[in-house]
């Protein structure tokens, strides 16, 4: 099950069914399955509060992922700042939709084992993000 919620923001024209199917296919391609994933789209301030309270970090971020399983069945909560998505879309000259999808799948990639602490890890993560974004936008079967 994949659920989407908002906290302090409104999103329009989101094809949640297509996104859910895409997330399931990406997980399957990485040899995982989705048990229960909850996405919460929020403001910077809401995500900053979570970042401070649970991670002891005092800075804005685009995503915080809380994985609740350590096996091949993904259970997680993923919080995404829509304010950061908008800002990053402008910064990287992407559409809002592309940047939102990138962050959505970035969370799943973290859960299945990809990291982005080093430059090499960031390159691998970005390569996977781009691959799966291509699948989404071109309706490519994984």
RAJO-V495846 format. One record per run of one state. SS is the DSSP state (2 for helix, 1 for strand, 0 for the rest). FROM is the first residue (numbers start at 0). TO is the last residue. If there is no record, write none. Layout:
ss=SS from=FROM to=TO
ss=SS from=FROM to=TO
This chain:
ss=0 from=0 to=0
ss=1 from=1 to=6
ss=0 from=7 to=14
ss=2 from=15 to=28
ss=0 from=29 to=31
ss=1 from=32 to=41
ss=0 from=42 to=42
ss=2 from=43 to=54
ss=0 from=55 to=61
ss=1 from=62 to=66
ss=0 from=67 to=71
ss=1 from=72 to=80
ss=2 from=81 to=90
ss=0 from=91 to=94
ss=2 from=95 to=110
ss=0 from=111 to=117
ss=2 from=118 to=137
ss=0 from=138 to=141
